[in-house]
Amino acid sequence: MPEKNIDLHGSAPDKHKVALLLIDVINDFDFPETHQLLKYARPMARNLLRLKRRAQKAGVPVVYVNDNFGRWKSDFRHTVEHCAGQGQGRELVKLLRPEENDYFVLKPKHSGFFSTTLETLLRYLKTQTLILTGIAGNFCVLFTANDAYIRDFNLFVPSDCTVSNTKKENDSALALMRKFLKADTRVSSRIALRVTQKKSRKRRPRR
């Protein structure tokens, strides 16, 4: 048996300096401020989908970091089906539904790092920079950013890919992350995503 597992038994073969985290976007929106948040979440989801497609083309790993809704026996598939089948988050789930090559981490509390496997996954992916997106900017995104900063990750928190109950609350959270966590909050379209691994070129057949 090898002393060191280099790829999590084959379940994390990707390697990239950057990872895109989608925080709590699989959501049933079952809380009092639902309508207030959905007002901002719908346009945010479209921006985030465009960013995700760019990340996929660049080979950037996409990691869903999602609340387990207090269901300790649940898995991510059940969480997706729960949110897709009921609640007011169906539209967002349909748009941002996880795909086959995406990773997922279930979290019990605000931070994506608290009592989860996220740090282990990112270490095997050899990630140095995180792009944090999702819901809500002033809670789960902020708490995850704080824990990421403590772990010496470089941070992007694109201002058009995270939302809170109000624009003021979201702007305040972004300002805190810029000032204290050194986060870059430029809009998603201005984040350069580069392929870090050379793709093999197809040879032309000899005539």
N, CA, C and O of each residue as an XYZ file, in Angstrom:
828
protein
N       0.852     -1.197      0.000
C       0.000      0.000      0.000
C       0.887      1.247      0.000
O       1.775      1.366      0.845
N       0.662      2.176     -0.933
C       1.517      3.366     -0.998
C       1.390      4.219      0.247
O       0.333      4.262      0.877
N       2.474      4.898      0.601
C       2.464      5.728      1.798
C       1.603      6.963      1.618
O       0.986      7.439      2.571
N       1.557      7.489      0.392
C       0.830      8.729      0.154
C      -0.127      8.590     -1.008
O       0.224      8.069     -2.067
N      -1.333      9.060     -0.797
C      -2.355      9.052     -1.813
C      -2.254     10.323     -2.636
O      -2.481     11.402     -2.088
N      -1.934     10.262     -3.887
C      -1.723     11.498     -4.645
C      -2.994     12.044     -5.276
O      -3.029     13.187     -5.732
N      -4.041     11.220     -5.300
C      -5.237     11.707     -5.995
C      -6.551     11.314     -5.318
O      -7.570     11.178     -5.994
N      -6.545     11.131     -4.014
C      -7.774     10.759     -3.300
C      -8.406      9.517     -3.928
O      -9.605      9.484     -4.206
N      -7.562      8.487     -4.149
C      -8.021      7.232     -4.763
C      -8.681      7.463     -6.114
O      -9.637      6.774     -6.468
N      -8.171      8.433     -6.870
C      -8.683      8.659     -8.210
C      -9.894      9.554     -8.288
O     -10.353      9.864     -9.387
N     -10.433      9.984     -7.150
C     -11.655     10.790     -7.193
C     -11.373     12.275     -7.339
O     -12.307     13.061     -7.499
N     -10.101     12.684     -7.288
C      -9.752     14.088     -7.494
C      -8.546     14.184     -8.416
O      -7.464     14.578     -7.980
N      -8.718     13.827     -9.689
C      -7.576     13.807    -10.606
C      -7.152     15.179    -11.085
O      -6.040     15.329    -11.592
N      -8.013     16.204    -10.940
C      -7.693     17.534    -11.456
C      -6.592     18.187    -10.646
O      -6.430     17.930     -9.453
N      -5.837     19.044    -11.328
C      -4.821     19.849    -10.662
C      -4.905     21.249    -11.258
O      -4.818     21.415    -12.475
N      -5.073     22.242    -10.416
C      -5.125     23.614    -10.907
C      -4.846     24.557     -9.740
O      -5.227     24.297     -8.598
N      -4.172     25.657    -10.061
C      -3.856     26.639     -9.028
C      -5.099     27.390     -8.560
O      -5.093     28.004     -7.493
N      -6.165     27.341     -9.358
C      -7.392     28.075     -9.054
C      -8.553     27.097     -8.912
O      -8.612     26.091     -9.618
N      -9.473     27.393     -8.000
C     -10.716     26.621     -7.887
C     -11.873     27.596     -7.726
O     -11.755     28.625     -7.061
N     -12.996     27.249     -8.350
C     -14.209     28.050     -8.254
C     -15.147     27.392     -7.251
O     -15.529     26.234     -7.419
N     -15.522     28.139     -6.196
C     -16.430     27.619     -5.174
C     -17.800     28.264     -5.315
O     -17.918     29.489     -5.348
N     -18.836     27.433     -5.396
C     -20.222     27.896     -5.435
C     -20.852     27.583     -4.081
O     -21.105     26.424     -3.753
N     -21.100     28.620     -3.311
C     -21.511     28.450     -1.926
C     -23.028     28.617     -1.775
O     -23.576     29.682     -2.059
N     -23.688     27.564     -1.332
C     -25.128     27.566     -1.017
C     -26.023     27.998     -2.169
O     -27.086     28.576     -1.944
N     -25.604     27.724     -3.402
C     -26.471     28.077     -4.530
C     -27.573     27.046     -4.739
O     -28.588     27.333     -5.374
N     -27.368     25.833     -4.199
C     -28.435     24.833     -4.191
C     -29.226     25.074     -2.921
O     -28.836     24.643     -1.836
N     -30.344     25.769     -3.070
C     -31.008     26.366     -1.908
C     -32.518     26.299     -2.093
O     -33.024     26.547     -3.188
N     -33.241     25.961     -1.021
C     -34.704     25.931     -1.131
C     -35.340     27.278     -0.786
O     -36.552     27.448     -0.913
N     -34.513     28.233     -0.349
C     -34.984     29.580     -0.011
C     -36.185     29.531      0.940
O     -37.172     30.246      0.768
N     -36.065     28.682      1.924
C     -37.144     28.527      2.906
C     -36.843     29.363      4.148
O     -36.550     28.829      5.218
N     -36.920     30.690      3.983
C     -36.692     31.599      5.104
C     -37.446     32.896      4.848
O     -37.837     33.159      3.711
N     -37.659     33.712      5.877
C     -38.524     34.895      5.759
C     -38.102     35.897      4.690
O     -38.961     36.541      4.088
N     -36.801     36.045      4.437
C     -36.321     37.071      3.509
C     -36.218     36.576      2.069
O     -35.511     37.168      1.254
N     -36.922     35.490      1.759
C     -36.787     34.853      0.449
C     -36.966     35.821     -0.709
O     -36.090     35.915     -1.569
N     -38.069     36.537     -0.753
C     -38.356     37.417     -1.891
C     -37.309     38.523     -2.010
O     -36.946     38.935     -3.112
N     -36.839     38.987     -0.875
C     -35.825     40.029     -0.858
C     -34.527     39.529     -1.494
O     -33.896     40.239     -2.278
N     -34.139     38.309     -1.150
C     -32.888     37.753     -1.661
C     -33.003     37.304     -3.106
O     -32.065     37.487     -3.883
N     -34.134     36.719     -3.484
C     -34.321     36.245     -4.856
C     -34.213     37.380     -5.877
O     -33.808     37.165     -7.020
N     -34.575     38.569     -5.453
C     -34.478     39.735     -6.330
C     -33.064     39.896     -6.871
O     -32.870     40.274     -8.026
N     -32.079     39.604     -6.026
C     -30.680     39.729     -6.425
C     -30.092     38.398     -6.896
O     -29.155     38.379     -7.694
N     -30.644     37.286     -6.401
C     -30.069     35.973     -6.693
C     -30.267     35.561     -8.148
O     -29.402     34.900     -8.723
N     -31.382     35.936     -8.743
C     -31.657     35.513    -10.126
C     -30.629     36.067    -11.119
O     -30.055     35.290    -11.882
N     -30.377     37.383    -11.136
C     -29.332     37.878    -12.060
C     -27.942     37.382    -11.686
O     -27.104     37.164    -12.561
N     -27.691     37.201    -10.379
C     -26.401     36.667     -9.936
C     -26.167     35.275    -10.505
O     -25.050     34.948    -10.907
N     -27.213     34.453    -10.542
C     -27.086     33.080    -11.032
C     -26.666     33.049    -12.498
O     -25.884     32.186    -12.899
N     -27.169     33.968    -13.291
C     -26.793     34.012    -14.710
C     -25.322     34.405    -14.871
O     -24.610     33.854    -15.711
N     -24.877     35.366    -14.055
C     -23.454     35.740    -14.080
C     -22.585     34.556    -13.666
O     -21.534     34.302    -14.253
N     -23.040     33.847    -12.653
C     -22.274     32.728    -12.118
C     -22.198     31.577    -13.116
O     -21.170     30.908    -13.215
N     -23.272     31.345    -13.851
C     -23.249     30.293    -14.859
C     -22.220     30.615    -15.948
O     -21.497     29.729    -16.403
N     -22.156     31.872    -16.359
C     -21.151     32.262    -17.361
C     -19.732     32.054    -16.820
O     -18.846     31.588    -17.537
N     -19.530     32.406    -15.547
C     -18.219     32.210    -14.929
C     -17.889     30.719    -14.838
O     -16.752     30.315    -15.081
N     -18.878     29.914    -14.492
C     -18.653     28.470    -14.398
C     -18.253     27.893    -15.743
O     -17.345     27.065    -15.812
N     -18.916     28.316    -16.815
C     -18.576     27.809    -18.148
C     -17.145     28.190    -18.529
O     -16.429     27.384    -19.123
N     -16.732     29.392    -18.198
C     -15.357     29.815    -18.476
C     -14.374     28.983    -17.661
O     -13.319     28.590    -18.158
N     -14.726     28.719    -16.408
C     -13.858     27.910    -15.550
C     -13.699     26.499    -16.114
O     -12.596     25.953    -16.128
N     -14.785     25.920    -16.571
C     -14.727     24.573    -17.133
C     -13.819     24.522    -18.357
O     -13.046     23.577    -18.516
N     -13.906     25.531    -19.222
C     -13.068     25.567    -20.418
C     -11.588     25.686    -20.062
O     -10.725     25.189    -20.785
N     -11.304     26.353    -18.937
C      -9.916     26.538    -18.505
C      -9.414     25.382    -17.647
O      -8.257     25.382    -17.227
N     -10.270     24.400    -17.384
C      -9.868     23.281    -16.548
C      -9.840     23.601    -15.073
O      -9.226     22.876    -14.291
N     -10.506     24.690    -14.677
C     -10.565     25.089    -13.269
C     -11.601     24.222    -12.551
O     -12.754     24.182    -12.978
N     -11.227     23.532    -11.481
C     -12.187     22.709    -10.751
C     -13.338     23.547    -10.192
O     -13.124     24.647     -9.682
N     -14.552     23.020    -10.292
C     -15.745     23.671     -9.772
C     -16.222     22.882     -8.551
O     -16.513     21.690     -8.648
N     -16.300     23.558     -7.403
C     -16.652     22.889     -6.158
C     -17.916     23.520     -5.581
O     -17.942     24.713     -5.278
N     -18.955     22.713     -5.433
C     -20.172     23.156     -4.755
C     -19.987     22.954     -3.259
O     -19.746     21.839     -2.798
N     -20.100     24.038     -2.511
C     -19.984     23.984     -1.052
C     -21.346     24.375     -0.514
O     -21.738     25.540     -0.582
N     -22.060     23.407      0.018
C     -23.482     23.633      0.262
C     -23.914     23.219      1.652
O     -23.385     22.270      2.231
N     -24.886     23.948      2.175
C     -25.466     23.626      3.471
C     -26.165     22.274      3.399
O     -26.724     21.911      2.364
N     -26.132     21.528      4.507
C     -26.820     20.236      4.520
C     -28.229     20.337      5.103
O     -28.898     19.323      5.301
N     -28.675     21.561      5.376
C     -30.020     21.827      5.899
C     -30.312     21.020      7.167
O     -31.453     20.642      7.432
N     -29.264     20.768      7.938
C     -29.439     20.044      9.194
C     -29.709     18.570      9.037
O     -30.008     17.884     10.014
N     -29.606     18.060      7.792
C     -29.881     16.643      7.539
C     -28.562     15.879      7.511
O     -27.944     15.745      6.455
N     -28.140     15.390      8.640
C     -26.844     14.753      8.738
C     -26.772     13.430      7.975
O     -25.676     12.939      7.703
N     -27.924     12.843      7.625
C     -27.916     11.595      6.875
C     -28.064     11.829      5.368
O     -28.100     10.878      4.587
N     -28.146     13.076      4.976
C     -28.365     13.382      3.568
C     -27.062     13.330      2.794
O     -25.982     13.380      3.382
N     -27.160     13.231      1.480
C     -26.001     13.408      0.624
C     -26.343     14.517     -0.372
O     -27.462     15.032     -0.386
N     -25.371     14.873     -1.196
C     -25.575     16.039     -2.050
C     -26.668     15.816     -3.083
O     -27.407     16.743     -3.414
N     -26.777     14.601     -3.593
C     -27.830     14.316     -4.567
C     -29.214     14.546     -3.969
O     -30.100     15.100     -4.620
N     -29.389     14.114     -2.721
C     -30.674     14.334     -2.052
C     -30.927     15.820     -1.817
O     -32.059     16.293     -1.919
N     -29.858     16.547     -1.502
C     -29.986     17.991     -1.304
C     -30.428     18.671     -2.591
O     -31.303     19.536     -2.569
N     -29.822     18.281     -3.720
C     -30.196     18.861     -5.014
C     -31.645     18.542     -5.340
O     -32.396     19.425     -5.755
N     -32.047     17.281     -5.157
C     -33.416     16.892     -5.472
C     -34.415     17.595     -4.567
O     -35.495     17.986     -5.011
N     -34.054     17.757     -3.297
C     -34.920     18.465     -2.352
C     -35.164     19.894     -2.816
O     -36.304     20.359     -2.817
N     -34.107     20.591     -3.208
C     -34.224     21.994     -3.597
C     -34.826     22.157     -4.991
O     -35.467     23.168     -5.280
N     -34.620     21.168     -5.846
C     -35.175     21.239     -7.202
C     -36.668     20.916     -7.214
O     -37.399     21.342     -8.108
N     -37.107     20.163     -6.218
C     -38.491     19.708     -6.220
C     -39.449     20.566     -5.448
O     -40.662     20.469     -5.634
N     -38.920     21.418     -4.571
C     -39.815     22.254     -3.780
C     -39.101     23.546     -3.382
O     -37.888     23.683     -3.539
N     -39.870     24.465     -2.876
C     -39.299     25.743     -2.474
C     -39.167     26.690     -3.648
O     -39.464     26.334     -4.788
N     -38.720     27.891     -3.359
C     -38.646     28.932     -4.382
C     -37.289     29.012     -5.062
O     -37.043     29.916     -5.860
N     -36.417     28.077     -4.752
C     -35.102     28.072     -5.373
C     -35.001     27.200     -6.603
O     -33.910     26.994     -7.133
N     -36.140     26.679     -7.068
C     -36.122     25.743     -8.201
C     -35.461     26.343     -9.439
O     -34.719     25.659    -10.144
N     -35.733     27.623     -9.701
C     -35.179     28.277    -10.887
C     -33.657     28.310    -10.838
O     -32.992     28.049    -11.841
N     -33.104     28.633     -9.664
C     -31.654     28.692     -9.521
C     -31.031     27.307     -9.605
O     -29.966     27.133    -10.197
N     -31.698     26.317     -9.008
C     -31.177     24.955     -9.049
C     -31.122     24.450    -10.482
O     -30.154     23.800    -10.878
N     -32.153     24.746    -11.258
C     -32.187     24.326    -12.657
C     -31.041     24.952    -13.439
O     -30.429     24.300    -14.284
N     -30.757     26.211    -13.156
C     -29.714     26.940    -13.873
C     -28.314     26.490    -13.459
O     -27.423     26.359    -14.298
N     -28.128     26.253    -12.159
C     -26.795     25.989    -11.616
C     -26.632     24.557    -11.124
O     -25.750     24.277    -10.311
N     -27.459     23.664    -11.600
C     -27.418     22.274    -11.162
C     -26.023     21.682    -11.374
O     -25.436     21.868    -12.439
N     -25.484     20.973    -10.376
C     -24.154     20.374    -10.517
C     -24.104     19.388    -11.679
O     -25.089     18.724    -12.001
N     -22.922     19.310    -12.301
C     -22.707     18.417    -13.425
C     -21.723     17.315    -13.048
O     -21.141     17.332    -11.964
N     -21.549     16.378    -13.938
C     -20.818     15.149    -13.619
C     -19.413     15.387    -13.084
O     -18.981     14.697    -12.161
N     -18.696     16.350    -13.647
C     -17.301     16.554    -13.266
C     -17.111     17.554    -12.129
O     -15.976     17.858    -11.764
N     -18.198     18.069    -11.565
C     -18.104     19.009    -10.451
C     -17.856     18.260     -9.138
O     -18.227     17.096     -8.987
N     -17.230     18.948     -8.213
C     -17.028     18.407     -6.868
C     -18.074     18.997     -5.935
O     -18.683     20.023     -6.238
N     -18.278     18.339     -4.794
C     -19.217     18.889     -3.824
C     -18.752     18.603     -2.401
O     -18.138     17.576     -2.111
N     -19.070     19.552     -1.529
C     -18.770     19.435     -0.104
C     -20.008     19.899      0.657
O     -20.514     20.994      0.410
N     -20.489     19.089      1.563
C     -21.616     19.496      2.409
C     -21.086     20.089      3.704
O     -20.178     19.530      4.320
N     -21.642     21.207      4.117
C     -21.196     21.888      5.335
C     -22.348     22.003      6.335
O     -23.503     22.145      5.931
N     -22.047     21.943      7.628
C     -23.095     22.052      8.643
C     -23.342     23.481      9.120
O     -24.404     23.777      9.669
N     -22.372     24.363      8.916
C     -22.474     25.738      9.416
C     -22.044     26.701      8.315
O     -21.902     26.315      7.154
N     -21.839     27.962      8.699
C     -21.580     29.017      7.722
C     -20.355     28.775      6.844
O     -20.452     28.843      5.619
N     -19.208     28.496      7.453
C     -17.975     28.390      6.687
C     -17.879     27.063      5.946
O     -18.233     26.010      6.476
N     -17.392     27.134      4.708
C     -17.172     25.922      3.933
C     -16.067     25.051      4.492
O     -15.956     23.885      4.114
N     -15.244     25.590      5.384
C     -14.138     24.842      5.961
C     -14.498     24.169      7.286
O     -13.792     23.263      7.728
N     -15.577     24.597      7.918
C     -15.896     24.091      9.258
C     -16.456     22.667      9.186
O     -17.524     22.438      8.617
N     -15.720     21.712      9.771
C     -16.147     20.299      9.838
C     -16.462     19.710      8.469
O     -17.409     18.938      8.321
N     -15.656     20.079      7.464
C     -15.846     19.537      6.115
C     -14.518     19.022      5.562
O     -13.469     19.164      6.190
N     -14.587     18.429      4.390
C     -13.386     17.916      3.704
C     -12.810     18.919      2.707
O     -11.938     18.562      1.915
N     -13.283     20.169      2.732
C     -12.881     21.138      1.715
C     -11.372     21.359      1.683
O     -10.771     21.362      0.608
N     -10.762     21.542      2.831
C      -9.321     21.801      2.862
C      -8.534     20.624      2.289
O      -7.560     20.820      1.562
N      -8.950     19.418      2.611
C      -8.286     18.227      2.073
C      -8.406     18.177      0.556
O      -7.426     17.910     -0.139
N      -9.596     18.432      0.045
C      -9.810     18.429     -1.405
C      -8.927     19.460     -2.092
O      -8.263     19.151     -3.081
N      -8.917     20.687     -1.569
C      -8.137     21.757     -2.191
C      -6.644     21.455     -2.153
O      -5.909     21.826     -3.068
N      -6.201     20.790     -1.108
C      -4.788     20.435     -1.026
C      -4.421     19.451     -2.135
O      -3.369     19.595     -2.757
N      -5.264     18.459     -2.392
C      -4.986     17.492     -3.443
C      -5.122     18.101     -4.838
O      -4.469     17.659     -5.783
N      -5.974     19.116     -4.956
C      -6.094     19.813     -6.233
C      -4.939     20.773     -6.470
O      -4.786     21.319     -7.563
N      -4.121     20.976     -5.428
C      -2.977     21.910     -5.468
C      -3.427     23.341     -5.741
O      -2.779     24.082     -6.480
N      -4.528     23.706     -5.143
C      -5.116     25.030     -5.345
C      -4.454     26.068     -4.451
O      -4.187     25.822     -3.274
N      -4.197     27.229     -5.032
C      -3.622     28.353     -4.291
C      -4.556     29.557     -4.238
O      -4.474     30.378     -3.325
N      -5.444     29.655     -5.223
C      -6.356     30.795     -5.332
C      -7.786     30.297     -5.409
O      -8.092     29.360     -6.147
N      -8.664     30.934     -4.637
C     -10.081     30.575     -4.625
C     -10.920     31.715     -5.189
O     -10.695     32.885     -4.880
N     -11.880     31.353     -6.013
C     -12.906     32.303     -6.455
C     -14.177     31.938     -5.687
O     -14.791     30.903     -5.945
N     -14.561     32.787     -4.754
C     -15.714     32.501     -3.897
C     -16.948     33.200     -4.445
O     -16.924     34.400     -4.720
N     -18.023     32.444     -4.600
C     -19.268     32.987     -5.129
C     -20.436     32.420     -4.334
O     -20.277     31.441     -3.605
N     -21.615     33.035     -4.473
C     -22.810     32.413     -3.917
C     -23.567     33.237     -2.904
O     -23.572     34.467     -2.951
N     -24.213     32.527     -1.975
C     -25.206     33.095     -1.068
C     -24.848     32.735      0.378
O     -24.503     31.579      0.622
N     -24.904     33.603      1.296
C     -25.060     35.038      1.163
C     -23.708     35.699      1.404
O     -22.880     35.209      2.171
N     -23.512     36.819      0.728
C     -22.227     37.495      0.799
C     -21.814     37.890      2.194
O     -20.629     37.857      2.526
N     -22.781     38.267      3.020
C     -22.458     38.749      4.361
C     -22.502     37.647      5.416
O     -22.344     37.926      6.605
N     -22.715     36.401      5.000
C     -22.694     35.295      5.962
C     -21.766     34.179      5.476
O     -20.578     34.183      5.800
N     -22.287     33.234      4.710
C     -21.508     32.042      4.355
C     -20.305     32.360      3.475
O     -19.239     31.771      3.651
N     -20.465     33.287      2.526
C     -19.327     33.667      1.689
C     -18.262     34.365      2.539
O     -17.071     34.082      2.408
N     -18.692     35.262      3.396
C     -17.763     35.990      4.269
C     -17.042     35.054      5.236
O     -15.829     35.170      5.415
N     -17.771     34.129      5.862
C     -17.161     33.200      6.810
C     -16.171     32.274      6.094
O     -15.100     31.977      6.623
N     -16.531     31.822      4.896
C     -15.637     30.957      4.128
C     -14.391     31.728      3.703
O     -13.283     31.193      3.745
N     -14.568     32.980      3.295
C     -13.436     33.815      2.901
C     -12.477     34.021      4.065
O     -11.260     33.977      3.885
N     -13.014     34.243      5.247
C     -12.185     34.437      6.436
C     -11.332     33.198      6.710
O     -10.130     33.307      6.955
N     -11.959     32.020      6.666
C     -11.219     30.786      6.929
C     -10.227     30.488      5.811
O      -9.171     29.906      6.064
N     -10.548     30.876      4.582
C      -9.620     30.684      3.473
C      -8.396     31.590      3.624
O      -7.269     31.172      3.359
N      -8.627     32.818      4.045
C      -7.528     33.769      4.255
C      -6.580     33.265      5.335
O      -5.362     33.365      5.188
N      -7.133     32.725      6.419
C      -6.319     32.174      7.505
C      -5.431     31.041      6.988
O      -4.333     30.817      7.498
N      -5.920     30.334      5.975
C      -5.171     29.214      5.400
C      -4.281     29.647      4.235
O      -3.752     28.805      3.509
N      -4.118     30.951      4.058
C      -3.188     31.518      3.078
C      -3.599     31.320      1.619
O      -2.739     31.293      0.739
N      -4.890     31.183      1.348
C      -5.350     31.179     -0.035
C      -5.454     32.612     -0.544
O      -5.802     33.519      0.211
N      -5.156     32.814     -1.816
C      -5.457     34.079     -2.473
C      -6.938     34.079     -2.810
O      -7.502     33.037     -3.140
N      -7.572     35.247     -2.728
C      -9.027     35.287     -2.839
C      -9.539     36.233     -3.914
O      -9.093     37.374     -4.037
N     -10.483     35.727     -4.683
C     -11.342     36.548     -5.536
C     -12.773     36.347     -5.042
O     -13.207     35.218     -4.813
N     -13.495     37.445     -4.882
C     -14.923     37.381     -4.558
C     -15.625     38.315     -5.539
O     -15.883     39.471     -5.204
N     -15.939     37.838     -6.742
C     -16.516     38.718     -7.767
C     -17.826     39.343     -7.298
O     -18.739     38.644     -6.861
N     -17.903     40.655     -7.395
C     -19.034     41.396     -6.843
C     -20.358     41.080     -7.523
O     -21.421     41.298     -6.942
N     -20.302     40.565     -8.758
C     -21.545     40.242     -9.464
C     -21.952     38.782     -9.314
O     -22.911     38.333     -9.943
N     -21.217     38.033     -8.473
C     -21.515     36.604     -8.284
C     -21.748     36.252     -6.824
O     -21.611     35.094     -6.430
N     -22.095     37.239     -6.032
C     -22.485     36.980     -4.647
C     -23.549     37.997     -4.250
O     -23.497     39.151     -4.673
N     -24.505     37.572     -3.443
C     -25.611     38.446     -3.054
C     -25.945     38.270     -1.580
O     -25.676     37.231     -0.978
N     -26.539     39.316     -1.020
C     -27.060     39.291      0.344
C     -28.498     39.803      0.293
O     -29.026     40.069     -0.787
N     -29.124     39.940      1.451
C     -30.529     40.372      1.471
C     -30.724     41.763      0.888
O     -31.761     42.059      0.296
N     -29.714     42.616      1.061
C     -29.775     43.959      0.497
C     -28.445     44.283     -0.172
O     -27.413     43.694      0.151
N     -28.484     45.219     -1.098
C     -27.259     45.633     -1.777
C     -26.287     46.267     -0.781
O     -25.075     46.076     -0.883
N     -26.823     47.018      0.180
C     -25.975     47.667      1.181
C     -25.210     46.634      2.002
O     -24.014     46.786      2.252
N     -25.920     45.574      2.422
C     -25.264     44.524      3.203
C     -24.202     43.813      2.384
O     -23.130     43.485      2.894
N     -24.500     43.577      1.117
C     -23.538     42.892      0.262
C     -22.312     43.764     -0.001
O     -21.180     43.281      0.040
N     -22.538     45.039     -0.269
C     -21.427     45.965     -0.506
C     -20.541     46.082      0.731
O     -19.317     46.162      0.619
N     -21.162     46.092      1.908
C     -20.393     46.180      3.160
C     -19.532     44.938      3.360
O     -18.378     45.032      3.778
N     -20.107     43.768      3.054
C     -19.347     42.527      3.190
C     -18.169     42.500      2.209
O     -17.064     42.094      2.570
N     -18.407     42.930      0.984
C     -17.332     42.976     -0.009
C     -16.227     43.940      0.424
O     -15.043     43.660      0.239
N     -16.620     45.067      0.999
C     -15.632     46.042      1.476
C     -14.782     45.449      2.600
O     -13.572     45.670      2.649
N     -15.413     44.699      3.499
C     -14.674     44.037      4.585
C     -13.676     43.033      4.026
O     -12.535     42.960      4.482
N     -14.111     42.262      3.040
C     -13.223     41.249      2.469
C     -12.068     41.883      1.709
O     -10.953     41.362      1.719
N     -12.335     43.010      1.047
C     -11.246     43.725      0.364
C     -10.230     44.243      1.367
O      -9.024     44.094      1.174
N     -10.720     44.851      2.437
C      -9.831     45.527      3.388
C      -9.058     44.554      4.265
O      -7.846     44.695      4.425
N      -9.741     43.573      4.833
C      -9.109     42.723      5.833
C      -8.645     41.364      5.313
O      -7.740     40.759      5.888
N      -9.255     40.878      4.231
C      -8.888     39.555      3.717
C      -8.152     39.649      2.385
O      -7.850     38.634      1.757
N      -7.864     40.894      1.957
C      -7.120     41.145      0.705
C      -7.798     40.515     -0.507
O      -7.124     40.109     -1.454
N      -9.118     40.432     -0.482
C      -9.857     39.818     -1.585
C      -9.985     40.780     -2.758
O     -10.180     41.982     -2.572
N      -9.875     40.251     -3.943
C     -10.097     41.001     -5.177
C     -11.567     40.842     -5.543
O     -12.030     39.722     -5.758
N     -12.308     41.944     -5.616
C     -13.754     41.866     -5.836
C     -14.164     42.385     -7.221
O     -15.304     42.809     -7.413
N     -13.246     42.351     -8.174
C     -13.594     42.762     -9.543
C     -14.736     41.885    -10.064
O     -14.934     40.774     -9.572
N     -15.477     42.367    -11.039
C     -16.583     41.589    -11.604
C     -16.023     40.346    -12.302
O     -14.868     40.328    -12.728
N     -16.853     39.317    -12.410
C     -16.404     38.010    -12.885
C     -15.809     38.050    -14.287
O     -14.874     37.305    -14.581
N     -16.335     38.904    -15.153
C     -15.849     38.959    -16.534
C     -14.408     39.457    -16.626
O     -13.751     39.268    -17.650
N     -13.915     40.089    -15.565
C     -12.552     40.622    -15.566
C     -11.555     39.684    -14.885
O     -10.377     40.018    -14.755
N     -12.019     38.519    -14.452
C     -11.113     37.537    -13.852
C     -10.537     36.661    -14.963
O     -11.275     35.980    -15.675
N      -9.225     36.688    -15.101
C      -8.564     35.892    -16.136
C      -8.429     34.449    -15.665
O      -7.912     34.190    -14.578
N      -8.892     33.519    -16.482
C      -8.799     32.094    -16.173
C      -7.941     31.430    -17.239
O      -8.293     31.418    -18.419
N      -6.822     30.885    -16.813
C      -5.882     30.293    -17.759
C      -5.731     28.802    -17.513
O      -5.813     28.330    -16.379
N      -5.513     28.081    -18.579
C      -5.254     26.651    -18.480
C      -3.838     26.460    -17.954
O      -2.893     27.024    -18.507
N      -3.678     25.671    -16.892
C      -2.347     25.470    -16.323
C      -1.676     24.219    -16.855
O      -0.458     24.073    -16.753
N      -2.454     23.324    -17.416
C      -1.876     22.112    -17.978
C      -1.941     22.181    -19.503
O      -2.970     22.554    -20.068
N      -0.853     21.826    -20.158
C      -0.822     21.871    -21.617
C      -1.682     20.755    -22.188
O      -1.579     19.598    -21.780
N      -2.514     21.116    -23.121
C      -3.334     20.114    -23.782
C      -2.526     19.459    -24.899
O      -1.779     20.123    -25.618
N      -2.689     18.160    -25.026
C      -1.962     17.447    -26.074
C      -2.528     17.804    -27.440
O      -3.743     17.816    -27.634
N      -1.657     18.090    -28.365
C      -2.085     18.435    -29.714
C      -2.253     17.183    -30.557
O      -1.451     16.252    -30.479
N      -3.284     17.175    -31.346
C      -3.512     16.038    -32.235
C      -2.579     16.137    -33.442
O      -2.472     17.178    -34.091
N      -1.928     15.050    -33.711
C      -1.026     15.045    -34.868
C      -1.833     14.844    -36.156
O      -2.804     14.090    -36.214
N      -1.375     15.558    -37.173
C      -2.021     15.382    -38.468
C      -1.604     14.056    -39.078
O      -0.435     13.681    -38.996
N      -2.531     13.348    -39.681
C      -2.168     12.068    -40.307
C      -1.220     12.291    -41.480
O      -1.364     13.243    -42.248
N      -0.261     11.402    -41.596
C       0.685     11.490    -42.709
C       0.013     11.053    -44.010
O      -0.778     10.111    -44.048
N       0.355     11.764    -45.052
C      -0.190     11.411    -46.365
C       0.665     10.358    -47.062
O       0.350      9.946    -48.178
